[in-house]
Amino acid sequence: PVCAVLHQSTKTNLLNSLTPEENTQCQHGLYFQDGERRVDYILTYHIKKPSSSRSNRQSSRFTDNAFTRSLRRGTARLGRPPPPQPRGDPEVASQDHSMDYHEDDKRYRREEFEGNLRDMGLELEKDEDTKTPGVGFVKIHAPWHVLCREAEFMKLKMPTKKVYEVKQCSGVGAKINTLVNKATEPLHPNVEENRGQHVKHLSYAFSREKQHLFDLSDRDSFFDSKTRASIVSVSSLCRPNPPLHNPSRCSLFQLLYEEWASYSVFYKYQPIGLVRKYFGEKIGLYFAWLGLYTQMLIPASLVGVIVFLYGCATVDNNIPSMEICHPRNNITMCPLCDRACNYWKLKEACGTARASHLFDNPATVFFSIFMALWAAMFMEHWKRRQMRLNYEWDLTGFEEEEVSALLSVSCISLLFPTEIAEEPTNKWKQTVQSAMAGLKLVLLVSSPPPPGLIPVTSFQIGVTFAIVFGVILYRISITAALHMSNNPTTRSNVRLMVKTTAAIINLVVILILDEVYGAVARWLTVLEVPKTDRSFEERLIFKTFVLKFVNAFTPIIYIAFFRGRLVGRPGSYLYVFESYRMEECAHGGCLMELCIQLSITMLGKQLIQNNLFEIGIPKLKKLIRYIKSKRRSFQEEEREKKLQRYETDHFLEPFAGLTPEYMEMIIQFGFVTLFVASFPLAPLFALLNNIIEIRLDAKKFVAELRRPVAARAKDIGIWYNLLRGVAKVAVIINAFVISFTSDFIPRLVYQYMYSPDGSMHGFVNHTMSYFNVSDFQDGKEPMDPHHLGYQVEMCRYKDYREPPWSNTPYVVSKEFWAVLAARLAFVIVFQNVVMLMSDIVDWLIPDIPKDISLQIHKEKILMVELFMKEEQGKMQPNYEKQKQSPCTMPSCQTIQ
Amino acid sequence: PVCAVLHQSTKTNLLNSLTPEENTQCQHGLYFQDGERRVDYILTYHIKKPSSSRSNRQSSRFTDNAFTRSLRRGTARLGRPPPPQPRGDPEVASQDHSMDYHEDDKRYRREEFEGNLRDMGLELEKDEDTKTPGVGFVKIHAPWHVLCREAEFMKLKMPTKKVYEVKQCSGVGAKINTLVNKATEPLHPNVEENRGQHVKHLSYAFSREKQHLFDLSDRDSFFDSKTRASIVSVSSLCRPNPPLHNPSRCSLFQLLYEEWASYSVFYKYQPIGLVRKYFGEKIGLYFAWLGLYTQMLIPASLVGVIVFLYGCATVDNNIPSMEICHPRNNITMCPLCDRACNYWKLKEACGTARASHLFDNPATVFFSIFMALWAAMFMEHWKRRQMRLNYEWDLTGFEEEEVSALLSVSCISLLFPTEIAEEPTNKWKQTVQSAMAGLKLVLLVSSPPPPGLIPVTSFQIGVTFAIVFGVILYRISITAALHMSNNPTTRSNVRLMVKTTAAIINLVVILILDEVYGAVARWLTVLEVPKTDRSFEERLIFKTFVLKFVNAFTPIIYIAFFRGRLVGRPGSYLYVFESYRMEECAHGGCLMELCIQLSITMLGKQLIQNNLFEIGIPKLKKLIRYIKSKRRSFQEEEREKKLQRYETDHFLEPFAGLTPEYMEMIIQFGFVTLFVASFPLAPLFALLNNIIEIRLDAKKFVAELRRPVAARAKDIGIWYNLLRGVAKVAVIINAFVISFTSDFIPRLVYQYMYSPDGSMHGFVNHTMSYFNVSDFQDGKEPMDPHHLGYQVEMCRYKDYREPPWSNTPYVVSKEFWAVLAARLAFVIVFQNVVMLMSDIVDWLIPDIPKDISLQIHKEKILMVELFMKEEQGKMQPNYEKQKQSPCTMPSCQTIQ
């Protein structure tokens, strides 16, 4: 039985970060015994007893590799009878995992699989006598003709011999360019590839018939290590990220280690080209995206800070808060609850009113429009960057390899849940997963759409809402209970205590549910039996995203739009469940509380999820695995050092996909855009986090994870759509925050409709209605009516209601409706104007940068010329001479 | 000098529609003199005197063909010195058009051009001795090896020998399928291709190295006529739609003529496959799109009719109109204008109130939501249909041919305005155009972005607004003037007369401006010097669209949202320019007038633009050209009949692109979706129009126009984006129509906030405010206060204002603000809910139909298998035998 385990060659030490010097010691694991043939790929299998080839696990994966291979290579096998179909019935999947079954069958299957690999032209070398007990290794080398064949089949674009000059700006443009380059010199990483290239190789889909076009003088480096590995992985196995052993090229690794995965270069651009060279396009795109996002956050946080400073600077000139704080305006306010609360002076709200002004001033309106356009700009810039990278990485014209993806999913994703049994310890998990594999097979056979997925998702969203409501209830009841107590010091501490505990409970609930929902989303997606890897991934991401998003933002939305809305009025406060009052915001309005909640959630999520989960837990896992293996083998650390490269990689964490990284960032993007109207410092916090995040992720990929198989990708897929969705929702939410949560609209309405002199003087008075104390129903008046030291006859409360002396006392007034209409009109105008502006930004900025489209055009013309020359050559007698390229024809085609 | 003129072979008679019998007579024009070689392409040039080769026009086009050829084929020319660059300075372009210049130079250039064509392997035959005086013809034949070479170069996907079975549904699905097929049997055209195909040929990009894959047994039909022509056009000339002569295949033409371009088959599906076979993908896509749109209009117009009938059925149960019409409720209304108007009875508005109900009932709200979703569904269906057609037409994986497009635009679109001088009569136009060509060359050389385009566009939109405003002023002033006259019969006819004349003026203005704006948009785009043909076309379309759209919808938007809004109140009506009063709507509200305006504009546009312009004018033009040529040649009709095919095509209208067709349809789509809330019959009118339109366009393409060069296209390009834009705007406009133009929201507010018993009784009374006649200012009271026969003390008017006895008489009331808030809230809810639902529809319906994606997958796997077999074959000794396909290797490569 063979088991595919991820490997990475770049790590020799455990737990300590590795130095490049140590790295060079272990070159000997990178070649076959003859020291000539490079190891392109590693298969590992578990051996039950060190000296026997029997094992108790993972045979199913092995046979399925063989099964799929037979599917794809069926016609290539020479005269061999097809292997017995191992997956006839779903029961086998679970049976395979029970102990000591079908040992001989499994051994036969492995041998046949290895035979098939050899038939395809791959060269194998076994190494069962390793220092790692219980694991056997099969090294795979792909010879030149196999690489050629598969590269042609995969339509890999390779650089041709044809070189052309990339046009540089001339005249003034060039001078500016040179100046800018000089100025940004220290920001560039110390690697070759980032410097301006003046020549570029024309690329063309590799084909053996056209191989005279390519420079094949150095065959060892024509296909680089990541390409070789992915060729082997596509051609021999169907697992999308199967074991891969990193060959030499320590210099590339060293460069990445020094110029990328280090906190000391945090201010520099990333060497994206090198990242792509080492990890492949998919991971390269992630880091390019993260880099662009971080870069774009710089102007956003700058403007955010300016907006915040503007608030700070104008706080002393703000007439409404001046009026609240003015000692002369000593308005008596109505109690905020029945019986327990007392009359209070408006002056008490002075502090919150001043603080609110920091986040509730005209600049925030400007800032939320700015951020909506910023989001649109970010999208557009990303499209352009992506296009540029596609061009630079020769991906133009590349279509997603559907065949291999479909094949791989047909054998792996459906028969096995992803990440099956990488962790040998968790027996229960394994059992569930193999049972699920069986279930999925059944679904695959009968193939009706599994019912009831939407109910489950709705149920989960319901759970989130219920928990949010629970937290609210907790707050309400604690407040009520504490209010009831007669101890004045307790009561004074009520608000602070309740707020803090509630926010922390919220945060903890969010963090826990995040993990739970991730698992549930995966389970739901598995039930859906999607047809391809990509669709599986996209559905999973979408579900996870929806759940995590709802989870993260429900409490915030509650505070922004529902809290303090339906509270009733003094004398007839609204109650839910007869005893719990609806929550009210503090004196200064809900904006302040929204701000606090936002900063706690955002900072807490970032600190705990990033630092604790992303750094701490992998370290811990590695430690555990290391200790275990030590205990098992009783070997000293010295021997450890002499392990083969592929053995040391065995102790690294497997690569689990980019989804968590993207997900974290997109939730952060939500914080940055959704409520930016009430928290202009969000971009700054995000920026600070991301500067660390980039290097953190880089370190993780370089030193903590097994090296993933390079995956080709043209774009970031569904993430782009999710970003667009968040940006769209952000517009609406910001419109509502500005018009309903902040006092922006009431101020405007007062200024232009009611103010006698067009100033804000009298605004505070205008927003407060009158209440006649004699209208208190029995049992609802304050217990201590003389608390303020005088008899109160009329008190005030913040609402637009008719005064006691009108015909219809305490009914909502005309002002209420006028302000409401203004608020709603603002929402409509804001939403449509901002959406229109975003569309215009989208439309004005071309998706393909001009220089790139010109170069693509130029390359096409050069390619045409090249073929024309060839065409011409065919008609002339010296045709054969031209074709005598470094790689002569027979070398590729006649071997075997 | 050579001039490229469009040709079409399918028409022998002029003015009368042609019968296929007549068509077969003229086969002799389709071959070279030897009767063997097929004519794939025709060049024509004008000869000044019949027997001389000199001419006075069009030399520039000829030389530019040569120029471009040298650009593209530069490297393929064998040892010849490059021709003198003819376009060194911009002046040449205009000089070329002056008479009798550089005759010898031109002759030299033409000969060199023809020589270049021969060098490329094309075979030419001249025919200067035609019956059409002043025109010489060069017939071009592309031999097999040229076709092979160019098809490989263009990466044309051709069917291979490999055939596979398309999986049919089995079991219940199959039975249902058969039933449906039987039921729709009469709806299918009588052509082979539409029947369910059980086998399909695998397609693969043609290449000579892989030609053993293709079935080359019948070389004459391997590349069909449209492919041959486009191969020649791409390979030899850079003009995107250069002359093309239609070869035989009369049967295909006949089929199209009978089963497509005929009114008698109006109820059938279109034979899209045949249309594409004859006209190419671009035109095929247009008709497929038009067909789908028409099909989708069927359910829309059904629901629309039901909604209308619902209105008719409930008109007698409608409480508000019952209250208005009830003789007891004889409310005295205030005069609608100062002095001239009299008090009137509410009963007079009975008719309009009843009529309004037809378009203003809850069903219309439902209908506008339905239509928004319908639009989203239409988009999605089109995406799927397009994908299916792409698959069926082997366009998957095809990228737009940027190289040829760029090349062609670099020589043609920038040096010559499109459609230059096809009409030899218009000297002035020609001069302007050649001057513009010079201008463009200058712009091309200096290449700064031309300034002030946005001002020009804004100016045009301003003109539109000004004209709309002018029409409004006309209406206001006429009304005022007629009101002033004391003749009662005149006054009673005022409204009708004014409305009719105004609507007709509007329509005429729209029609005229449409033409003007089309020309201006073209001019503006030419100024912008776009880089590619596609970008030129898209910019032109976008500009034309914006102008035409504004033109068509401004008067309607005025009526829907502005008319009758700011009219003031009795006693203080608002005046503009001191004497003109703002227009008011009739008693029943503005919805009725909106409806009238909509139907007049829509029907008028369709009737006049489609029937008059599309049918009448081409017929007229053809007649003129025919008469002219007759006068010139003095030939009898009998001789006319024996003309070569290419000579008869000379009299057909050139193909001017699909833009007008699409534009007409997208404006119609605007009428169908934008104001559907107020005019539920719009889809029905559109449907009736389109059923005719399809066959009308078909007839035009088959019989009235020269056959266009087949253009490949994967999608309908910018039109899709415009459709999306219209659908988006429609949501917002419908939201506003429902909430502001109709009385839907006031009714709801009354029912749930004010009605004493929850019914609509009393609504009419509630919407009308009181006015005390004694509050009339001097000179504003009616001239004839006793008109109704009694002394009026209190009159009513439709508005929410405080009564005379309140503290603040005639100020807008609380109800006004409440209703306004409700209206605005409805807009927000409607817009966001409908947009969300559209997004969900978009997301739920996969872009690629499931069966297509499965088949594409299957084809890829088959292709892999095929290559695997080949790979295997190479390793075996009988390899050479396998390669001996019908087309032997040397035949393609060794000729020449």
Interface residues (C-beta under 8 A of the other chain):
Chain A: R72 R73 G74 T75 A76 L78 R149 F153 E209 G397 E399 E402 V403 L406 I732 S813 K814 W817 A818 L820 A821 L824 A825 V827 I828 Q831 N832 I856 H857 K860 I861 V864 E865 F867 M868 K869 E871 Q872 K874 M875 Q893 Q896
Chain B: R72 R73 G74 T75 A76 L78 R149 F153 E209 G397 E399 E402 V403 L406 I732 S813 K814 W817 A818 L820 A821 L824 A825 V827 I828 Q831 N832 I856 H857 K860 I861 V864 E865 F867 M868 K869 E871 Q872 K874 M875 Q893 Q896
